[in-house]
Amino acid sequence: MSTTHLFTIGYEQSTPSAFQAALEEAKVDLVVDVRAVAASRRPGFSKTALAAGIAEHGIAYVHLRTLGTPKEGRLAARGGDHDALMRIYDAHLATSPAQAALEELASLAKGRRICLLCYERHVEGCHRLRLAQWMCERLDIGATHLIPAPF
């Protein structure tokens, strides 16, 4: 089995094929969807289509909805208020359901090459950065932030 390593990826400005190619190149074996709502207006990126598309490349899929950004955090992000997004998300991560989901995420990662998935192309503007920081500290691993080729 692969050694534990963490990746993150956003599908903004990407096609399903470029997205899948980035995962394959990194030898990811599990995508963990950390969107609160695993739906997308972009073809190929809603939960069912995404899981099926990456399965064709031998990559497993898990949706951890509880690690998604609460609605008020998504609204702050859309409004460009990154500080509010992080404040809201940090408070969310302190809740019991989110703590349980973090433990599940840590368990899923052991001995695997996992990739946290959300929408934003660049991790700096996304809640998955917080998750990556937590995972790196918790499991003493490194993280690589993948950016698939744009369309």
Secondary structure, DSSP 8 states (H G I E B T S, - for coil): ----EEEEEE-TTB-HHHHHHHHHHTT--EEEE--SS---SSTT-SHHHHHHHHHTTT-EEEE-GGGS--HHHHHHHHTT-HHHHHHHHHHHHTSHHHHHHHHHHHHHHTTSEEEEEES-SSGGGSTHHHHHHHHHHHHT--EEEE---B-
